[in-house]
Amino acid sequence: MKTVLFYDPDITGHHCEYLHHPANFIVNQADVTGVIVCNAKIGDQLKRIYGERSPLLEIVCIDDDLQQRIDQAKNLWQRGRADADCFAHYMQKLKPDLAIALHANPMQPFLNSRYFRNSKIPVRGILFDPFPLAERLGRQHMTWRWRLTALRKACQVRWFSMNRCIDKMFILNDEKVAAFFNSISAKPSLFEAISDPLPLHLQEVEAPSQLARVEARRQLLFIGSINRRKGLLETLRALECLPDPLKASVHLRIVGRFLDSDLRDEAVSKVNALVEHGYSIELSEGWVSDAQFALESQQCDLVLAPYVGFHGSSGVIGHAAFFAKPLLATCDGLVGEIVRERCLGEVVQTRDPVLYAAAILSFVNQQWNYAPQQSKYASRMSSSAFMQQLLNQSANSILKCKRAAKVS
């Protein structure tokens, strides 16, 4: 029976959620033995949930000194080096048949270092951080800074793809970036798009009716960690452009934690001013738990994803699709591309408050129904499908890598 190491030293954002997918997969099937190497804060939680459910699953907490090197890194280069060294340490110590970095972006520059080149263990990884494809950018955004970033990332791809034991790199939700990376890679089939899996907790959500609704109004949901790229200010400006008779037709619920204190001050001031002028807006600040995210998504009528200058995907899309809630999203970047091409809702230039308001008005006056397409999209994002793709062809990969190591 093959042993697979799953590695992720972080605790924020998607990291905790993603470690539940391999843990749940291992305890519910017997094809592989799994070892999860993670931050002690998450490791203790996983042990309480999965520790005694299967002898095939082992959870290893990262040593304090190795974790401190990662957490105390002063820049991205130091962070990447510390991350790669920690990953290599546990590969040497545990000697798995396959090693998977669930967040490989920080260590990209070091994946062709001496240890990884000489390793007999095939390595896979997931690249979360978005790559700004030129075709998704307007010419005004193709600055010298973007060109340097694109060149740096392309060089990193070419560099680590030269390592014969790098078996597969998965690009989250982005088939176009996967194809582009394959075109510049030393191995033309190294990169593969993988669907962002729906959180496991969504399978346990019960019937709605937990949240109080503002009756006779369409409920618009703006949810998640809030920075300037999230598009909150653009949303508030769009509300101002709604015709006065429609003020009573919509209720905006803002749920999330502000990541920028200046943005918070600006947004709160704007919300208060709008409320004084008769707009219905509710602001619920704080960290959003998995259960609350699911509940909020379930209770609303329209989910907003008005990102500005953001090139990646968003967990908001999966939640909306699971509960068959239409999306109103930016027309830019990967978010806009997914919503448009998968028919999950409508897209709009959210930088233009008049156009954004017109899209909200369209939703209020019409009954948007994208349920069939959303159901189809959600079915592609199951946890089991994600894990099966992540582990696919591991036996062939292991054999290939061992042959390559013998040759070298």
C-alpha angles and dihedrals in degrees: 000000000000122000119219124195117211114196132192123142098186130095105191132089116349096353098092091043093050094054089060091064097065091037093053092042094053096048092049099050137032106217097103142018114237133208117189115200111192149137112302092239091061094034093061090051092049091049091055092051103037106011099107100024097089137010088215093071124074123181117203122190115216115251114261095241093051092046091050091054089055096043095044097047110133097209142011093267093055090043092052093048093048091047093050092046091052092048091049091047093058093042089057094042099045099030098208124184091236132017122203125190106205089200109029100164099095094052098045096110091054101046091097094048121126096269095051092043092054097040120115090205117094114232129212131179146178119235108209103167110093125246113220103232112202093229090062094051130078115234089252089065096049093094128159087261091057091047092052092048092049091048093049093050092045091052091050090052092051092046101052094037087068090071107098093209094058093100106179139352118200123210113208112244094327119112093168094056090046090053092047093050090049089053091058098033126105086232113047097209099041096107126063133174116240128190117245103247121235112250113265092235091069089071089062099049112123131206117310131248099102097112126065112242129211098236123230091020130100108243115231115193125208107178142166140049107333125225130143093274090060092075102231096139090048089053093051091049089051092054089056089059095057115109112262094246089060096056088092093049101069137047119196116208115194114195125176151066121287114233094191122054093202090052090049092053091048094046096046090050090050093048092050091050092051093047090053088055093054103269118139108231130154123194119199110181126197144067112319114228122212091252093050092047090054094044094049091049091049095051102046131085099215131021117213123214103168098159119176121207093350120134103184136077129267137223087224089077094059094047092049092048093048092055094038093242116153118242129223104198143167115274090223132086130000094316091060092044093053095046092046099043096040092045094234096144140308131313127212141173095262093189087072108071093196093055091042091052091048090056091051089049090051090054092049093050097042137045106243111205120182096146098125093051092043092052090051091048093048091051089060090056101061119138092236093053090050093051094044091054091045091054099035117136093000093148093056090045093052092051092048093050094049090051090050091050091052092051092050 
